[in-house]
Amino acid sequence: MTNNTPALRKLTDNVYLFWALLAVPAVYMLAQRLVLHGKVAFVPLSGEIAAYLLIATMMVTPLMLLIGPLPWLKARRRYLGVASFLYTALHLLFWLVNANMGALLRSFVRIEILTGWVAMAVMVALAVTSTDSAVRKLGPRWKALQRWVYPAAVLTFVHWVMTTHNPQEAVILSAPLILLSVWRIVRYRRRISGV
């Protein structure tokens, strides 16, 4: 068992393997769409995966505050965020392929779609500044910019609830993050007030 530990650690620390696992649903959807011409619900599926990854990304910090250091997960938090953005871009691409000009123009006045557009715009800014060089260049401003993930998450949640056929699922899957976020706010206020 001891001899396998370094090999297992090397496997779990492999960034390329992690990205390959994150890419599996995208490869499946693109193969279904471009090669197999499958009847997969590409728009909802890609959007849901983007939301799941955003939830996972945002849960890392409150989980560490609650249960202690999670170095493996912390080291991959940015990858999860970038993957969420890439699935959001794939979600938009699938939607645009099926939308005509009228639907595109109407999307900017329909609140359930407009929330998605604004969330996407915020995520573009976050993704562009997610590189190591951007972190170094922006310094302390980088963390302030990355806090825009919270409005993006709220907009994503509203978009998800308003466009899905099963809003209860969106609420249930978002509930752990919502509860952890409320706990984090309460914890912060107590620390500030000295309670």
Wavefront OBJ file of the C-alpha trace (Angstrom):
o trace
v 0.000 0.000 0.000
v 2.858 2.368 0.870
v 4.461 1.853 -2.554
v 1.272 3.024 -4.287
v 0.946 6.256 -2.270
v 3.459 8.341 -4.297
v 1.913 7.086 -7.552
v -1.576 7.933 -6.306
v -0.424 11.369 -5.157
v 1.218 11.974 -8.531
v -2.030 10.975 -10.254
v -4.249 13.211 -8.095
v -1.814 16.139 -8.446
v -1.793 15.881 -12.246
v -3.324 19.141 -13.527
v -3.758 17.763 -17.035
v -5.760 14.808 -15.739
v -7.946 17.193 -13.732
v -8.612 19.305 -16.842
v -9.287 16.152 -18.884
v -11.939 15.103 -16.358
v -13.481 18.581 -16.450
v -13.567 18.395 -20.255
v -15.397 15.036 -20.482
v -18.946 16.517 -20.573
v -17.901 19.121 -23.162
v -16.326 16.472 -25.395
v -19.486 14.361 -25.064
v -21.780 17.274 -25.967
v -19.639 18.436 -28.888
v -19.394 14.869 -30.224
v -23.170 14.494 -29.944
v -23.780 17.836 -31.665
v -21.143 17.786 -34.397
v -20.581 14.095 -35.148
v -23.438 11.956 -33.867
v -26.212 14.550 -34.317
v -27.736 13.419 -31.023
v -30.902 14.751 -29.448
v -29.190 15.941 -26.255
v -30.650 19.082 -24.638
v -27.370 20.926 -25.225
v -28.407 24.366 -23.949
v -29.801 23.281 -20.554
v -27.106 20.640 -19.971
v -24.176 22.973 -20.666
v -25.765 25.681 -18.522
v -26.350 23.303 -15.622
v -22.746 22.063 -15.720
v -21.548 25.687 -15.735
v -23.729 26.383 -12.683
v -22.538 23.237 -10.845
v -18.912 24.240 -11.395
v -19.599 27.805 -10.247
v -21.247 26.459 -7.081
v -18.271 24.137 -6.458
v -15.835 27.021 -6.988
v -17.638 29.292 -4.562
v -18.030 26.608 -1.881
v -14.272 26.123 -1.434
v -13.638 29.156 0.793
v -16.617 28.728 3.152
v -15.859 25.000 3.440
v -12.269 25.794 4.427
v -13.537 28.274 7.013
v -15.936 25.650 8.351
v -13.818 22.482 8.388
v -10.218 23.634 7.970
v -7.580 23.585 5.219
v -8.388 21.783 1.981
v -5.114 22.278 0.067
v -5.953 20.002 -2.875
v -9.282 21.721 -3.471
v -7.891 25.214 -2.846
v -5.169 24.614 -5.450
v -7.859 23.744 -8.026
v -10.417 26.432 -7.181
v -9.291 28.699 -10.022
v -9.465 25.776 -12.484
v -13.052 25.113 -11.429
v -13.904 28.798 -11.960
v -12.323 28.870 -15.413
v -14.107 25.618 -16.309
v -17.395 27.188 -15.195
v -16.720 30.099 -17.552
v -15.861 27.757 -20.439
v -19.094 25.797 -19.951
v -20.958 29.114 -19.785
v -19.391 30.034 -23.135
v -20.403 26.623 -24.533
v -23.936 27.177 -23.179
v -24.086 30.527 -24.985
v -22.703 28.997 -28.188
v -25.339 26.243 -28.198
v -28.052 28.853 -27.582
v -26.786 31.152 -30.363
v -26.704 28.280 -32.870
v -30.447 27.798 -32.345
v -31.427 31.493 -32.038
v -32.508 33.684 -34.928
v -31.912 37.443 -35.021
v -35.331 38.169 -33.491
v -34.663 35.865 -30.528
v -31.237 37.414 -30.069
v -32.640 40.957 -29.988
v -35.498 39.971 -27.681
v -33.034 38.327 -25.290
v -31.801 41.768 -24.219
v -35.244 42.778 -22.930
v -36.270 39.439 -21.401
v -35.153 39.470 -17.760
v -34.636 35.705 -17.644
v -32.151 35.909 -20.551
v -30.693 39.329 -19.750
v -29.514 38.027 -16.361
v -27.538 35.375 -18.243
v -25.968 37.975 -20.549
v -24.861 40.143 -17.604
v -23.531 37.121 -15.690
v -21.573 36.121 -18.799
v -20.083 39.621 -19.140
v -18.913 39.541 -15.517
v -17.484 36.038 -15.975
v -15.533 37.160 -19.049
v -13.797 39.821 -16.922
v -13.088 37.259 -14.190
v -11.775 34.658 -16.647
v -9.515 37.137 -18.466
v -7.932 38.113 -15.148
v -7.601 34.558 -13.824
v -4.056 34.012 -15.117
v -0.984 34.091 -12.881
v 0.312 37.147 -14.749
v -2.966 39.011 -14.118
v -2.758 38.140 -10.421
v 0.776 39.571 -10.262
v -0.067 42.638 -12.325
v -3.243 43.570 -10.443
v -1.832 42.840 -6.984
v -4.398 43.500 -4.218
v -6.903 44.759 -6.814
v -7.164 41.208 -8.178
v -9.010 39.957 -5.094
v -11.406 42.929 -5.208
v -12.136 42.195 -8.878
v -12.699 38.494 -8.194
v -15.403 39.395 -5.655
v -17.593 40.178 -8.669
v -18.165 36.421 -8.739
v -20.893 36.981 -6.113
v -23.118 39.191 -8.336
v -22.364 36.809 -11.221
v -23.540 33.873 -9.089
v -26.755 35.654 -8.100
v -27.465 36.524 -11.743
v -26.685 32.935 -12.764
v -29.073 31.627 -10.119
v -31.882 33.963 -11.288
v -31.242 33.001 -14.933
v -31.242 29.301 -14.024
v -34.445 29.437 -11.945
v -36.308 31.482 -14.572
v -35.309 29.395 -17.598
v -35.385 25.820 -16.310
v -38.354 23.475 -16.411
v -37.437 22.385 -12.882
v -36.697 25.462 -10.710
v -36.800 23.315 -7.553
v -33.680 21.503 -8.761
v -31.829 24.821 -9.139
v -32.853 25.841 -5.624
v -31.918 22.468 -4.092
v -28.526 22.329 -5.816
v -27.773 25.928 -4.842
v -28.939 25.470 -1.233
v -25.565 24.295 0.197
v -23.808 27.357 -1.238
v -26.599 29.672 -0.068
v -26.463 28.213 3.461
v -22.660 28.388 3.600
v -22.745 31.985 2.347
v -25.301 32.980 5.000
v -23.166 31.257 7.653
v -20.096 33.108 6.377
v -21.880 36.499 6.557
v -23.137 35.761 10.091
v -19.631 34.641 11.121
v -18.092 37.810 9.687
v -20.620 40.070 11.461
v -20.029 38.326 14.756
v -16.270 38.759 14.402
v -16.711 42.452 13.600
v -19.030 43.004 16.561
v -16.825 40.908 18.852
v -19.625 38.482 19.796
l 1 2 3 4 5 6 7 8 9 10 11 12 13 14 15 16 17 18 19 20 21 22 23 24 25 26 27 28 29 30 31 32 33 34 35 36 37 38 39 40 41 42 43 44 45 46 47 48 49 50 51 52 53 54 55 56 57 58 59 60 61 62 63 64 65 66 67 68 69 70 71 72 73 74 75 76 77 78 79 80 81 82 83 84 85 86 87 88 89 90 91 92 93 94 95 96 97 98 99 100 101 102 103 104 105 106 107 108 109 110 111 112 113 114 115 116 117 118 119 120 121 122 123 124 125 126 127 128 129 130 131 132 133 134 135 136 137 138 139 140 141 142 143 144 145 146 147 148 149 150 151 152 153 154 155 156 157 158 159 160 161 162 163 164 165 166 167 168 169 170 171 172 173 174 175 176 177 178 179 180 181 182 183 184 185 186 187 188 189 190 191 192 193 194 195
